């Protein structure tokens, strides 16, 4: 099993991967002229939606017996 430092690194990595995967990249890349306020709004929504999933992954990593 991973030590505490390894778990923290893995959790950070999984959180970053989740946020990057949920970004609407085709929308951002396909239309470079989007207003800054609209981009900040969508990033805020993505961040709020991501919180429960990142927390769930954290809990499952710390207490894997909850998955059964």
N, CA, C and O atoms as a Maestro MAE file, in Angstrom:
{
 s_m_m2io_version
 :::
 2.0.0
}

f_m_ct {
 s_m_title
 :::
 protein
 m_atom[272] {
  # First column is atom index #
  i_m_mmod_type
  r_m_x_coord
  r_m_y_coord
  r_m_z_coord
  i_m_residue_number
  s_m_chain_name
  s_m_pdb_residue_name
  s_m_pdb_atom_name
  i_m_atomic_number
  :::
  1 25 0.844 -1.181 0.000 1 A "UNK " " N  " 7
  2 3 0.000 0.000 0.000 1 A "UNK " " CA " 6
  3 2 0.889 1.244 0.000 1 A "UNK " " C  " 6
  4 15 2.035 1.201 0.447 1 A "UNK " " O  " 8
  5 25 0.365 2.313 -0.489 2 A "UNK " " N  " 7
  6 3 1.115 3.561 -0.554 2 A "UNK " " CA " 6
  7 2 1.259 4.189 0.827 2 A "UNK " " C  " 6
  8 15 0.387 4.057 1.685 2 A "UNK " " O  " 8
  9 25 2.371 4.868 1.014 3 A "UNK " " N  " 7
  10 3 2.523 5.616 2.259 3 A "UNK " " CA " 6
  11 2 1.714 6.908 2.166 3 A "UNK " " C  " 6
  12 15 1.104 7.187 1.134 3 A "UNK " " O  " 8
  13 25 1.707 7.686 3.230 4 A "UNK " " N  " 7
  14 3 0.870 8.885 3.290 4 A "UNK " " CA " 6
  15 2 1.248 9.900 2.209 4 A "UNK " " C  " 6
  16 15 0.373 10.495 1.580 4 A "UNK " " O  " 8
  17 25 2.544 10.096 1.996 5 A "UNK " " N  " 7
  18 3 2.997 11.055 0.988 5 A "UNK " " CA " 6
  19 2 2.599 10.590 -0.415 5 A "UNK " " C  " 6
  20 15 2.201 11.400 -1.252 5 A "UNK " " O  " 8
  21 25 2.708 9.293 -0.666 6 A "UNK " " N  " 7
  22 3 2.316 8.745 -1.961 6 A "UNK " " CA " 6
  23 2 0.822 8.876 -2.207 6 A "UNK " " C  " 6
  24 15 0.398 9.149 -3.330 6 A "UNK " " O  " 8
  25 25 0.016 8.683 -1.154 7 A "UNK " " N  " 7
  26 3 -1.433 8.839 -1.288 7 A "UNK " " CA " 6
  27 2 -1.795 10.279 -1.623 7 A "UNK " " C  " 6
  28 15 -2.658 10.534 -2.463 7 A "UNK " " O  " 8
  29 25 -1.131 11.214 -0.962 8 A "UNK " " N  " 7
  30 3 -1.423 12.627 -1.217 8 A "UNK " " CA " 6
  31 2 -1.076 12.988 -2.657 8 A "UNK " " C  " 6
  32 15 -1.843 13.677 -3.329 8 A "UNK " " O  " 8
  33 25 0.070 12.526 -3.126 9 A "UNK " " N  " 7
  34 3 0.458 12.801 -4.517 9 A "UNK " " CA " 6
  35 2 -0.535 12.192 -5.496 9 A "UNK " " C  " 6
  36 15 -0.906 12.824 -6.485 9 A "UNK " " O  " 8
  37 25 -0.963 10.964 -5.220 10 A "UNK " " N  " 7
  38 3 -1.916 10.298 -6.103 10 A "UNK " " CA " 6
  39 2 -3.254 11.020 -6.109 10 A "UNK " " C  " 6
  40 15 -3.868 11.171 -7.165 10 A "UNK " " O  " 8
  41 25 -3.715 11.466 -4.955 11 A "UNK " " N  " 7
  42 3 -4.971 12.204 -4.890 11 A "UNK " " CA " 6
  43 2 -4.892 13.510 -5.666 11 A "UNK " " C  " 6
  44 15 -5.833 13.867 -6.376 11 A "UNK " " O  " 8
  45 25 -3.792 14.217 -5.540 12 A "UNK " " N  " 7
  46 3 -3.622 15.467 -6.290 12 A "UNK " " CA " 6
  47 2 -3.610 15.180 -7.784 12 A "UNK " " C  " 6
  48 15 -4.243 15.894 -8.562 12 A "UNK " " O  " 8
  49 25 -2.894 14.142 -8.185 13 A "UNK " " N  " 7
  50 3 -2.841 13.773 -9.597 13 A "UNK " " CA " 6
  51 2 -4.222 13.412 -10.124 13 A "UNK " " C  " 6
  52 15 -4.602 13.862 -11.205 13 A "UNK " " O  " 8
  53 25 -4.977 12.612 -9.384 14 A "UNK " " N  " 7
  54 3 -6.320 12.234 -9.820 14 A "UNK " " CA " 6
  55 2 -7.240 13.447 -9.896 14 A "UNK " " C  " 6
  56 15 -8.053 13.550 -10.816 14 A "UNK " " O  " 8
  57 25 -7.122 14.363 -8.945 15 A "UNK " " N  " 7
  58 3 -7.934 15.576 -8.979 15 A "UNK " " CA " 6
  59 2 -7.625 16.441 -10.188 15 A "UNK " " C  " 6
  60 15 -8.535 16.961 -10.835 15 A "UNK " " O  " 8
  61 25 -6.356 16.594 -10.490 16 A "UNK " " N  " 7
  62 3 -5.953 17.390 -11.658 16 A "UNK " " CA " 6
  63 2 -6.433 16.725 -12.946 16 A "UNK " " C  " 6
  64 15 -6.942 17.396 -13.845 16 A "UNK " " O  " 8
  65 25 -6.270 15.410 -13.031 17 A "UNK " " N  " 7
  66 3 -6.730 14.690 -14.226 17 A "UNK " " CA " 6
  67 2 -8.232 14.860 -14.394 17 A "UNK " " C  " 6
  68 15 -8.703 15.088 -15.508 17 A "UNK " " O  " 8
  69 25 -8.993 14.753 -13.310 18 A "UNK " " N  " 7
  70 3 -10.446 14.890 -13.403 18 A "UNK " " CA " 6
  71 2 -10.824 16.270 -13.932 18 A "UNK " " C  " 6
  72 15 -11.663 16.379 -14.826 18 A "UNK " " O  " 8
  73 25 -10.222 17.314 -13.395 19 A "UNK " " N  " 7
  74 3 -10.568 18.671 -13.826 19 A "UNK " " CA " 6
  75 2 -10.188 18.880 -15.286 19 A "UNK " " C  " 6
  76 15 -10.952 19.490 -16.034 19 A "UNK " " O  " 8
  77 25 -9.028 18.389 -15.706 20 A "UNK " " N  " 7
  78 3 -8.600 18.555 -17.099 20 A "UNK " " CA " 6
  79 2 -9.522 17.792 -18.041 20 A "UNK " " C  " 6
  80 15 -9.863 18.290 -19.113 20 A "UNK " " O  " 8
  81 25 -9.927 16.592 -17.650 21 A "UNK " " N  " 7
  82 3 -10.801 15.790 -18.511 21 A "UNK " " CA " 6
  83 2 -12.176 16.437 -18.646 21 A "UNK " " C  " 6
  84 15 -12.805 16.324 -19.698 21 A "UNK " " O  " 8
  85 25 -12.648 17.107 -17.610 22 A "UNK " " N  " 7
  86 3 -13.980 17.705 -17.673 22 A "UNK " " CA " 6
  87 2 -13.998 19.063 -18.370 22 A "UNK " " C  " 6
  88 15 -15.073 19.617 -18.600 22 A "UNK " " O  " 8
  89 25 -12.848 19.601 -18.707 23 A "UNK " " N  " 7
  90 3 -12.830 20.887 -19.413 23 A "UNK " " CA " 6
  91 2 -13.434 20.740 -20.806 23 A "UNK " " C  " 6
  92 15 -13.193 19.742 -21.485 23 A "UNK " " O  " 8
  93 25 -14.203 21.710 -21.227 24 A "UNK " " N  " 7
  94 3 -14.784 21.665 -22.574 24 A "UNK " " CA " 6
  95 2 -13.764 22.149 -23.615 24 A "UNK " " C  " 6
  96 15 -13.936 23.212 -24.211 24 A "UNK " " O  " 8
  97 25 -12.714 21.366 -23.824 25 A "UNK " " N  " 7
  98 3 -11.623 21.804 -24.698 25 A "UNK " " CA " 6
  99 2 -12.056 22.094 -26.133 25 A "UNK " " C  " 6
  100 15 -11.596 23.088 -26.693 25 A "UNK " " O  " 8
  101 25 -12.912 21.289 -26.760 26 A "UNK " " N  " 7
  102 3 -13.319 21.651 -28.134 26 A "UNK " " CA " 6
  103 2 -14.014 23.009 -28.183 26 A "UNK " " C  " 6
  104 15 -13.850 23.756 -29.148 26 A "UNK " " O  " 8
  105 25 -14.776 23.324 -27.164 27 A "UNK " " N  " 7
  106 3 -15.468 24.604 -27.124 27 A "UNK " " CA " 6
  107 2 -14.478 25.742 -26.961 27 A "UNK " " C  " 6
  108 15 -14.615 26.782 -27.605 27 A "UNK " " O  " 8
  109 25 -13.483 25.556 -26.107 28 A "UNK " " N  " 7
  110 3 -12.489 26.609 -25.869 28 A "UNK " " CA " 6
  111 2 -11.566 26.768 -27.073 28 A "UNK " " C  " 6
  112 15 -11.272 27.893 -27.477 28 A "UNK " " O  " 8
  113 25 -11.100 25.650 -27.657 29 A "UNK " " N  " 7
  114 3 -10.167 25.706 -28.783 29 A "UNK " " CA " 6
  115 2 -10.879 26.111 -30.065 29 A "UNK " " C  " 6
  116 15 -10.323 26.852 -30.876 29 A "UNK " " O  " 8
  117 25 -12.099 25.634 -30.254 30 A "UNK " " N  " 7
  118 3 -12.829 25.903 -31.488 30 A "UNK " " CA " 6
  119 2 -13.278 27.336 -31.629 30 A "UNK " " C  " 6
  120 15 -13.480 27.806 -32.749 30 A "UNK " " O  " 8
  121 25 -13.441 28.041 -30.539 31 A "UNK " " N  " 7
  122 3 -13.899 29.421 -30.575 31 A "UNK " " CA " 6
  123 2 -12.996 30.264 -29.675 31 A "UNK " " C  " 6
  124 15 -13.304 30.452 -28.498 31 A "UNK " " O  " 8
  125 25 -11.896 30.769 -30.209 32 A "UNK " " N  " 7
  126 3 -10.966 31.534 -29.360 32 A "UNK " " CA " 6
  127 2 -11.483 32.916 -28.964 32 A "UNK " " C  " 6
  128 15 -10.842 33.605 -28.170 32 A "UNK " " O  " 8
  129 25 -12.620 33.328 -29.497 33 A "UNK " " N  " 7
  130 3 -13.131 34.672 -29.218 33 A "UNK " " CA " 6
  131 2 -14.187 34.698 -28.120 33 A "UNK " " C  " 6
  132 15 -15.005 35.618 -28.085 33 A "UNK " " O  " 8
  133 25 -14.193 33.723 -27.232 34 A "UNK " " N  " 7
  134 3 -15.192 33.720 -26.165 34 A "UNK " " CA " 6
  135 2 -14.847 34.799 -25.143 34 A "UNK " " C  " 6
  136 15 -13.672 35.052 -24.874 34 A "UNK " " O  " 8
  137 25 -15.860 35.425 -24.582 35 A "UNK " " N  " 7
  138 3 -15.594 36.457 -23.565 35 A "UNK " " CA " 6
  139 2 -14.971 35.844 -22.311 35 A "UNK " " C  " 6
  140 15 -15.234 34.692 -21.966 35 A "UNK " " O  " 8
  141 25 -14.148 36.634 -21.646 36 A "UNK " " N  " 7
  142 3 -13.467 36.147 -20.445 36 A "UNK " " CA " 6
  143 2 -14.465 35.786 -19.347 36 A "UNK " " C  " 6
  144 15 -14.269 34.808 -18.626 36 A "UNK " " O  " 8
  145 25 -15.525 36.567 -19.220 37 A "UNK " " N  " 7
  146 3 -16.516 36.280 -18.174 37 A "UNK " " CA " 6
  147 2 -17.197 34.938 -18.415 37 A "UNK " " C  " 6
  148 15 -17.484 34.204 -17.469 37 A "UNK " " O  " 8
  149 25 -17.454 34.620 -19.677 38 A "UNK " " N  " 7
  150 3 -18.084 33.340 -20.000 38 A "UNK " " CA " 6
  151 2 -17.129 32.186 -19.702 38 A "UNK " " C  " 6
  152 15 -17.556 31.150 -19.193 38 A "UNK " " O  " 8
  153 25 -15.853 32.351 -20.009 39 A "UNK " " N  " 7
  154 3 -14.866 31.309 -19.733 39 A "UNK " " CA " 6
  155 2 -14.721 31.094 -18.228 39 A "UNK " " C  " 6
  156 15 -14.637 29.952 -17.775 39 A "UNK " " O  " 8
  157 25 -14.691 32.167 -17.455 40 A "UNK " " N  " 7
  158 3 -14.582 32.035 -16.001 40 A "UNK " " CA " 6
  159 2 -15.825 31.381 -15.405 40 A "UNK " " C  " 6
  160 15 -15.730 30.618 -14.444 40 A "UNK " " O  " 8
  161 25 -16.990 31.681 -15.980 41 A "UNK " " N  " 7
  162 3 -18.221 31.059 -15.494 41 A "UNK " " CA " 6
  163 2 -18.202 29.562 -15.717 41 A "UNK " " C  " 6
  164 15 -18.531 28.799 -14.809 41 A "UNK " " O  " 8
  165 25 -17.822 29.124 -16.917 42 A "UNK " " N  " 7
  166 3 -17.807 27.690 -17.205 42 A "UNK " " CA " 6
  167 2 -16.749 26.985 -16.367 42 A "UNK " " C  " 6
  168 15 -16.977 25.858 -15.928 42 A "UNK " " O  " 8
  169 25 -15.606 27.609 -16.132 43 A "UNK " " N  " 7
  170 3 -14.582 27.001 -15.281 43 A "UNK " " CA " 6
  171 2 -15.058 26.884 -13.835 43 A "UNK " " C  " 6
  172 15 -14.747 25.906 -13.155 43 A "UNK " " O  " 8
  173 25 -15.805 27.871 -13.367 44 A "UNK " " N  " 7
  174 3 -16.377 27.795 -12.020 44 A "UNK " " CA " 6
  175 2 -17.389 26.676 -11.890 44 A "UNK " " C  " 6
  176 15 -17.406 25.959 -10.890 44 A "UNK " " O  " 8
  177 25 -18.234 26.525 -12.899 45 A "UNK " " N  " 7
  178 3 -19.222 25.440 -12.895 45 A "UNK " " CA " 6
  179 2 -18.523 24.090 -12.894 45 A "UNK " " C  " 6
  180 15 -18.924 23.184 -12.163 45 A "UNK " " O  " 8
  181 25 -17.485 23.947 -13.704 46 A "UNK " " N  " 7
  182 3 -16.732 22.689 -13.749 46 A "UNK " " CA " 6
  183 2 -16.108 22.403 -12.392 46 A "UNK " " C  " 6
  184 15 -16.120 21.265 -11.924 46 A "UNK " " O  " 8
  185 25 -15.566 23.429 -11.765 47 A "UNK " " N  " 7
  186 3 -14.966 23.241 -10.444 47 A "UNK " " CA " 6
  187 2 -15.977 22.790 -9.408 47 A "UNK " " C  " 6
  188 15 -15.693 21.894 -8.613 47 A "UNK " " O  " 8
  189 25 -17.151 23.399 -9.408 48 A "UNK " " N  " 7
  190 3 -18.185 23.027 -8.440 48 A "UNK " " CA " 6
  191 2 -18.686 21.610 -8.693 48 A "UNK " " C  " 6
  192 15 -18.905 20.853 -7.747 48 A "UNK " " O  " 8
  193 25 -18.869 21.247 -9.951 49 A "UNK " " N  " 7
  194 3 -19.325 19.897 -10.281 49 A "UNK " " CA " 6
  195 2 -18.262 18.868 -9.923 49 A "UNK " " C  " 6
  196 15 -18.603 17.744 -9.553 49 A "UNK " " O  " 8
  197 25 -17.006 19.214 -10.020 50 A "UNK " " N  " 7
  198 3 -15.918 18.263 -9.765 50 A "UNK " " CA " 6
  199 2 -15.721 17.951 -8.288 50 A "UNK " " C  " 6
  200 15 -15.196 16.889 -7.956 50 A "UNK " " O  " 8
  201 25 -16.122 18.839 -7.402 51 A "UNK " " N  " 7
  202 3 -15.859 18.655 -5.967 51 A "UNK " " CA " 6
  203 2 -16.379 17.322 -5.440 51 A "UNK " " C  " 6
  204 15 -15.618 16.615 -4.780 51 A "UNK " " O  " 8
  205 25 -17.644 16.931 -5.693 52 A "UNK " " N  " 7
  206 3 -18.108 15.652 -5.136 52 A "UNK " " CA " 6
  207 2 -17.324 14.453 -5.651 52 A "UNK " " C  " 6
  208 15 -17.074 13.513 -4.895 52 A "UNK " " O  " 8
  209 25 -16.936 14.466 -6.906 53 A "UNK " " N  " 7
  210 3 -16.214 13.330 -7.470 53 A "UNK " " CA " 6
  211 2 -14.801 13.224 -6.902 53 A "UNK " " C  " 6
  212 15 -14.320 12.123 -6.634 53 A "UNK " " O  " 8
  213 25 -14.143 14.353 -6.719 54 A "UNK " " N  " 7
  214 3 -12.806 14.336 -6.126 54 A "UNK " " CA " 6
  215 2 -12.893 13.893 -4.666 54 A "UNK " " C  " 6
  216 15 -12.043 13.135 -4.201 54 A "UNK " " O  " 8
  217 25 -13.904 14.353 -3.945 55 A "UNK " " N  " 7
  218 3 -14.079 13.935 -2.554 55 A "UNK " " CA " 6
  219 2 -14.379 12.442 -2.464 55 A "UNK " " C  " 6
  220 15 -13.868 11.762 -1.574 55 A "UNK " " O  " 8
  221 25 -15.195 11.931 -3.370 56 A "UNK " " N  " 7
  222 3 -15.507 10.502 -3.383 56 A "UNK " " CA " 6
  223 2 -14.251 9.677 -3.628 56 A "UNK " " C  " 6
  224 15 -14.041 8.659 -2.970 56 A "UNK " " O  " 8
  225 25 -13.429 10.101 -4.554 57 A "UNK " " N  " 7
  226 3 -12.170 9.390 -4.815 57 A "UNK " " CA " 6
  227 2 -11.256 9.448 -3.593 57 A "UNK " " C  " 6
  228 15 -10.568 8.475 -3.283 57 A "UNK " " O  " 8
  229 25 -11.248 10.583 -2.901 58 A "UNK " " N  " 7
  230 3 -10.419 10.717 -1.704 58 A "UNK " " CA " 6
  231 2 -10.882 9.759 -0.612 58 A "UNK " " C  " 6
  232 15 -10.067 9.070 0.000 58 A "UNK " " O  " 8
  233 25 -12.173 9.718 -0.372 59 A "UNK " " N  " 7
  234 3 -12.707 8.836 0.670 59 A "UNK " " CA " 6
  235 2 -12.445 7.384 0.320 59 A "UNK " " C  " 6
  236 15 -12.050 6.602 1.184 59 A "UNK " " O  " 8
  237 25 -12.658 7.013 -0.927 60 A "UNK " " N  " 7
  238 3 -12.434 5.620 -1.324 60 A "UNK " " CA " 6
  239 2 -10.968 5.242 -1.219 60 A "UNK " " C  " 6
  240 15 -10.645 4.088 -0.936 60 A "UNK " " O  " 8
  241 25 -10.073 6.201 -1.443 61 A "UNK " " N  " 7
  242 3 -8.658 5.876 -1.317 61 A "UNK " " CA " 6
  243 2 -8.272 5.711 0.151 61 A "UNK " " C  " 6
  244 15 -7.477 4.834 0.488 61 A "UNK " " O  " 8
  245 25 -8.824 6.536 1.011 62 A "UNK " " N  " 7
  246 3 -8.481 6.463 2.425 62 A "UNK " " CA " 6
  247 2 -9.161 5.287 3.130 62 A "UNK " " C  " 6
  248 15 -8.599 4.710 4.061 62 A "UNK " " O  " 8
  249 25 -10.366 4.934 2.687 63 A "UNK " " N  " 7
  250 3 -11.097 3.816 3.286 63 A "UNK " " CA " 6
  251 2 -11.619 2.916 2.167 63 A "UNK " " C  " 6
  252 15 -12.797 2.998 1.820 63 A "UNK " " O  " 8
  253 25 -10.774 2.066 1.598 64 A "UNK " " N  " 7
  254 3 -11.196 1.237 0.462 64 A "UNK " " CA " 6
  255 2 -12.286 0.232 0.812 64 A "UNK " " C  " 6
  256 15 -12.952 -0.279 -0.088 64 A "UNK " " O  " 8
  257 25 -12.486 -0.066 2.092 65 A "UNK " " N  " 7
  258 3 -13.534 -1.017 2.454 65 A "UNK " " CA " 6
  259 2 -14.932 -0.455 2.190 65 A "UNK " " C  " 6
  260 15 -15.906 -1.207 2.206 65 A "UNK " " O  " 8
  261 25 -15.048 0.846 1.949 66 A "UNK " " N  " 7
  262 3 -16.344 1.440 1.637 66 A "UNK " " CA " 6
  263 2 -16.822 1.084 0.230 66 A "UNK " " C  " 6
  264 15 -17.996 1.278 -0.082 66 A "UNK " " O  " 8
  265 25 -15.954 0.578 -0.609 67 A "UNK " " N  " 7
  266 3 -16.347 0.239 -1.980 67 A "UNK " " CA " 6
  267 2 -17.069 -1.094 -2.068 67 A "UNK " " C  " 6
  268 15 -17.677 -1.399 -3.094 67 A "UNK " " O  " 8
  269 25 -17.014 -1.892 -1.010 68 A "UNK " " N  " 7
  270 3 -17.671 -3.208 -1.061 68 A "UNK " " CA " 6
  271 2 -18.985 -3.206 -0.329 68 A "UNK " " C  " 6
  272 15 -19.664 -4.231 -0.275 68 A "UNK " " O  " 8
  :::
 }
 m_bond[271] {
  # First column is bond index #
  i_m_from
  i_m_to
  i_m_order
  :::
  1 1 2 1
  2 2 3 1
  3 3 4 2
  4 3 5 1
  5 5 6 1
  6 6 7 1
  7 7 8 2
  8 7 9 1
  9 9 10 1
  10 10 11 1
  11 11 12 2
  12 11 13 1
  13 13 14 1
  14 14 15 1
  15 15 16 2
  16 15 17 1
  17 17 18 1
  18 18 19 1
  19 19 20 2
  20 19 21 1
  21 21 22 1
  22 22 23 1
  23 23 24 2
  24 23 25 1
  25 25 26 1
  26 26 27 1
  27 27 28 2
  28 27 29 1
  29 29 30 1
  30 30 31 1
  31 31 32 2
  32 31 33 1
  33 33 34 1
  34 34 35 1
  35 35 36 2
  36 35 37 1
  37 37 38 1
  38 38 39 1
  39 39 40 2
  40 39 41 1
  41 41 42 1
  42 42 43 1
  43 43 44 2
  44 43 45 1
  45 45 46 1
  46 46 47 1
  47 47 48 2
  48 47 49 1
  49 49 50 1
  50 50 51 1
  51 51 52 2
  52 51 53 1
  53 53 54 1
  54 54 55 1
  55 55 56 2
  56 55 57 1
  57 57 58 1
  58 58 59 1
  59 59 60 2
  60 59 61 1
  61 61 62 1
  62 62 63 1
  63 63 64 2
  64 63 65 1
  65 65 66 1
  66 66 67 1
  67 67 68 2
  68 67 69 1
  69 69 70 1
  70 70 71 1
  71 71 72 2
  72 71 73 1
  73 73 74 1
  74 74 75 1
  75 75 76 2
  76 75 77 1
  77 77 78 1
  78 78 79 1
  79 79 80 2
  80 79 81 1
  81 81 82 1
  82 82 83 1
  83 83 84 2
  84 83 85 1
  85 85 86 1
  86 86 87 1
  87 87 88 2
  88 87 89 1
  89 89 90 1
  90 90 91 1
  91 91 92 2
  92 91 93 1
  93 93 94 1
  94 94 95 1
  95 95 96 2
  96 95 97 1
  97 97 98 1
  98 98 99 1
  99 99 100 2
  100 99 101 1
  101 101 102 1
  102 102 103 1
  103 103 104 2
  104 103 105 1
  105 105 106 1
  106 106 107 1
  107 107 108 2
  108 107 109 1
  109 109 110 1
  110 110 111 1
  111 111 112 2
  112 111 113 1
  113 113 114 1
  114 114 115 1
  115 115 116 2
  116 115 117 1
  117 117 118 1
  118 118 119 1
  119 119 120 2
  120 119 121 1
  121 121 122 1
  122 122 123 1
  123 123 124 2
  124 123 125 1
  125 125 126 1
  126 126 127 1
  127 127 128 2
  128 127 129 1
  129 129 130 1
  130 130 131 1
  131 131 132 2
  132 131 133 1
  133 133 134 1
  134 134 135 1
  135 135 136 2
  136 135 137 1
  137 137 138 1
  138 138 139 1
  139 139 140 2
  140 139 141 1
  141 141 142 1
  142 142 143 1
  143 143 144 2
  144 143 145 1
  145 145 146 1
  146 146 147 1
  147 147 148 2
  148 147 149 1
  149 149 150 1
  150 150 151 1
  151 151 152 2
  152 151 153 1
  153 153 154 1
  154 154 155 1
  155 155 156 2
  156 155 157 1
  157 157 158 1
  158 158 159 1
  159 159 160 2
  160 159 161 1
  161 161 162 1
  162 162 163 1
  163 163 164 2
  164 163 165 1
  165 165 166 1
  166 166 167 1
  167 167 168 2
  168 167 169 1
  169 169 170 1
  170 170 171 1
  171 171 172 2
  172 171 173 1
  173 173 174 1
  174 174 175 1
  175 175 176 2
  176 175 177 1
  177 177 178 1
  178 178 179 1
  179 179 180 2
  180 179 181 1
  181 181 182 1
  182 182 183 1
  183 183 184 2
  184 183 185 1
  185 185 186 1
  186 186 187 1
  187 187 188 2
  188 187 189 1
  189 189 190 1
  190 190 191 1
  191 191 192 2
  192 191 193 1
  193 193 194 1
  194 194 195 1
  195 195 196 2
  196 195 197 1
  197 197 198 1
  198 198 199 1
  199 199 200 2
  200 199 201 1
  201 201 202 1
  202 202 203 1
  203 203 204 2
  204 203 205 1
  205 205 206 1
  206 206 207 1
  207 207 208 2
  208 207 209 1
  209 209 210 1
  210 210 211 1
  211 211 212 2
  212 211 213 1
  213 213 214 1
  214 214 215 1
  215 215 216 2
  216 215 217 1
  217 217 218 1
  218 218 219 1
  219 219 220 2
  220 219 221 1
  221 221 222 1
  222 222 223 1
  223 223 224 2
  224 223 225 1
  225 225 226 1
  226 226 227 1
  227 227 228 2
  228 227 229 1
  229 229 230 1
  230 230 231 1
  231 231 232 2
  232 231 233 1
  233 233 234 1
  234 234 235 1
  235 235 236 2
  236 235 237 1
  237 237 238 1
  238 238 239 1
  239 239 240 2
  240 239 241 1
  241 241 242 1
  242 242 243 1
  243 243 244 2
  244 243 245 1
  245 245 246 1
  246 246 247 1
  247 247 248 2
  248 247 249 1
  249 249 250 1
  250 250 251 1
  251 251 252 2
  252 251 253 1
  253 253 254 1
  254 254 255 1
  255 255 256 2
  256 255 257 1
  257 257 258 1
  258 258 259 1
  259 259 260 2
  260 259 261 1
  261 261 262 1
  262 262 263 1
  263 263 264 2
  264 263 265 1
  265 265 266 1
  266 266 267 1
  267 267 268 2
  268 267 269 1
  269 269 270 1
  270 270 271 1
  271 271 272 2
  :::
 }
}
